[in-house]
């Protein structure tokens, strides 16, 4: 369930279409509608836990969220990183299948699951955006399965950085990574030390420039050539 520190704001407003992502760390939206509740979540807080009753789903407006799955050996598997424009917790399951944790301070829009069918029938803009975001999430999940099953550690990291660049929606090659190296390792199914070595190898080959741990410039052609040669 949402932590008590999370603040909510319920706003009455006329219908308006969902807005697309306009920057790598925020989404510009129309004023919230009567069926939307805007939430603020602090970095480190939990939005919902694995096994909680799935009463709500969410759209990320700003910040970043990681979806975490507990595995049998007590370790965690990060299944996805949700950035502005992404949906969280939208499924047909009665309980949440992952834990959603805020990596950064986040702004979310919350929707009640029980209202979904009515909203789809009554609001065409809502229905179209929901379909598009669901399809995007499914494509991302398929790509991640391929990434884990058929790629070396070096290739997994290259693929991850290219995907993050695509999601940043800019053409200058710079990307801001809200997650830690440990997060990336748990997402790619690798040891932390392996990810650190892979970053070092990419820097030595000039495929990336890394002035700070979270600020990276990629050479897209070089990264794509490495994947093509694998």
C-alpha positions in Angstrom: 0.0 0.0 0.0 1.1 3.6 -0.4 3.3 4.8 2.4 1.8 7.5 4.7 4.4 10.0 3.7 3.0 10.1 0.2 1.0 13.2 -0.4 -2.1 13.1 -2.6 -4.1 15.8 -4.5 -7.5 15.1 -6.0 -8.5 17.7 -8.6 -11.8 18.2 -10.4 -11.2 19.3 -14.0 -12.8 18.9 -17.4 -11.8 16.0 -19.7 -8.5 16.4 -21.5 -6.2 14.0 -23.3 -3.2 12.5 -21.7 0.0 14.3 -22.8 3.0 12.6 -24.2 6.5 12.7 -22.5 8.2 16.0 -23.3 11.5 15.6 -21.4 13.6 12.8 -20.0 12.6 13.4 -16.4 9.1 14.9 -16.5 5.8 14.7 -18.4 3.8 17.7 -19.2 0.1 17.0 -18.5 -3.2 18.7 -18.7 -4.9 19.4 -15.3 -6.0 16.3 -13.5 -9.5 15.0 -14.3 -12.2 13.9 -11.8 -11.0 10.3 -11.9 -7.3 11.1 -11.5 -5.4 11.6 -8.2 -2.0 13.2 -8.3 0.6 11.8 -5.8 4.1 12.9 -4.8 6.4 10.1 -3.7 9.8 10.7 -2.1 13.0 8.8 -3.2 13.3 5.5 -1.3 9.6 5.2 -0.6 7.5 2.2 -1.7 4.5 2.8 -3.9 3.1 -0.7 -3.5 4.5 -4.0 -2.3 4.4 -7.4 -4.1 1.3 -9.2 -2.9 -0.7 -6.0 -2.1 -4.3 -6.0 -3.4 -4.1 -4.2 -6.9 -6.6 -1.5 -6.3 -4.8 1.2 -8.4 -2.5 1.6 -11.3 -0.3 4.7 -11.9 1.3 6.8 -14.6 4.7 8.3 -13.9 4.7 12.1 -14.5 8.2 12.8 -13.2 11.1 10.9 -11.5 11.9 7.2 -11.8 10.6 4.0 -10.3 12.0 0.4 -10.2 9.9 -2.7 -10.2 11.4 -5.4 -8.0 10.6 -9.1 -7.8 11.8 -11.2 -4.8 13.4 -14.5 -5.9 13.8 -17.7 -4.0 17.4 -17.3 -3.0 16.6 -14.0 -1.2 18.0 -11.8 -3.8 16.0 -9.3 -5.9 15.4 -9.1 -9.7 14.7 -5.7 -11.0 12.2 -6.3 -13.8 11.9 -2.8 -15.2 12.7 0.9 -14.7 9.6 3.1 -15.1 10.3 6.7 -16.4 7.9 9.6 -17.2 5.1 8.5 -19.4 5.2 4.8 -18.2 2.4 2.9 -16.5 2.9 1.0 -13.2 0.7 -1.8 -11.9 -1.6 -2.1 -14.8 -2.6 -5.8 -15.2 -5.4 -8.2 -14.7 -3.9 -9.7 -11.6 -5.8 -9.4 -8.3 -2.5 -8.6 -6.5 0.5 -6.7 -7.5 3.2 -9.0 -8.9 6.1 -6.7 -8.1 7.2 -4.1 -5.6 7.3 -0.5 -7.0 10.0 1.7 -5.4 10.7 5.3 -6.1 14.4 5.8 -7.2 13.9 9.6 -7.3 11.3 12.0 -6.0 8.3 11.2 -8.2 5.0 12.6 -9.3 2.4 10.0 -10.2 -1.2 10.0 -11.5 -3.3 7.3 -9.8 -6.3 5.5 -11.3 -8.7 3.1 -9.7 -8.6 -0.3 -11.3 -12.4 -0.8 -10.9 -13.0 2.3 -13.0 -10.9 1.1 -16.0 -13.6 -0.4 -18.1 -15.9 2.6 -17.7 -13.2 5.0 -18.5 -12.2 3.1 -21.6 -15.8 3.2 -22.9 -16.4 6.8 -22.0 -13.1 8.5 -22.7 -11.5 7.8 -26.1 -8.3 9.7 -25.4 -7.8 7.7 -22.2 -8.5 4.4 -24.0 -6.0 5.2 -26.8 -3.3 6.2 -24.4 -3.8 3.2 -22.3 -3.6 0.9 -25.3 -0.4 2.6 -26.5 1.3 2.5 -23.1 0.4 -1.1 -22.6 1.8 -2.1 -25.9 5.0 -0.2 -25.2 5.4 -2.0 -21.9 4.9 -5.4 -23.5 7.5 -4.7 -26.2 9.9 -3.6 -23.5 9.4 -6.8 -21.6 10.0 -8.9 -24.8 13.2 -7.0 -25.5 14.4 -7.5 -22.0 13.9 -11.3 -22.2 16.0 -11.4 -25.4 18.6 -9.2 -23.7 19.0 -11.6 -20.8 18.9 -14.9 -22.7 21.1 -14.3 -25.7 23.7 -11.6 -24.9 27.0 -11.4 -23.0 27.5 -9.0 -20.1 29.1 -6.5 -22.4 26.3 -6.7 -24.9 23.6 -6.4 -22.3 25.0 -3.2 -21.0 25.4 -1.7 -24.5 21.8 -2.7 -25.3 20.6 -1.1 -22.0 22.4 2.2 -22.7 20.9 2.3 -26.2 17.4 1.7 -24.8 17.9 4.4 -22.1 19.0 6.8 -24.9 15.9 6.0 -26.9 13.7 6.7 -23.8 15.5 10.0 -23.2 14.2 11.3 -26.5 17.1 13.6 -27.4 19.6 13.5 -30.2 22.8 14.8 -28.4 23.8 11.4 -27.0 23.7 12.4 -23.3 21.6 10.4 -20.9 21.0 10.7 -17.2 20.8 7.4 -15.4 18.6 7.7 -12.3 19.5 4.2 -11.2 22.7 2.9 -9.4 25.2 0.4 -10.8 23.8 -2.2 -8.4 20.3 -1.5 -9.9 21.6 -2.0 -13.4 23.3 -5.2 -12.4 20.1 -6.5 -10.8 18.2 -5.5 -13.9 20.6 -7.2 -16.3 21.0 -10.3 -14.2 24.7 -9.7 -13.6 27.1 -9.2 -10.7 27.8 -5.6 -9.7 31.5 -6.1 -10.5 30.7 -7.4 -13.9 28.7 -4.3 -14.7 31.5 -2.1 -13.5 34.0 -3.9 -15.8 31.7 -3.6 -18.7 31.4 0.2 -18.2 35.2 0.4 -18.0 35.5 -1.6 -21.3 33.0 0.7 -23.0 34.9 3.8 -21.8 38.2 2.4 -23.0 36.8 1.8 -26.4 35.3 5.3 -26.5 31.8 3.9 -27.0 30.8 6.0 -24.0 32.0 9.1 -22.1 31.2 9.1 -18.4 32.0 12.4 -16.6 29.9 11.2 -13.6 28.3 7.9 -12.6 24.9 9.1 -13.6 25.7 11.3 -16.6 26.8 9.5 -19.7 27.3 10.3 -23.4 27.0 7.4 -25.8 28.4 6.8 -29.3 25.3 5.2 -30.8 27.1 3.9 -33.9 29.9 2.4 -31.8 27.4 0.6 -29.5 25.3 -0.7 -32.3 28.4 -1.9 -34.2 29.4 -3.9 -31.1 26.0 -5.5 -31.0 26.0 -6.3 -34.7 29.4 -7.9 -34.3 28.3 -10.2 -31.4 
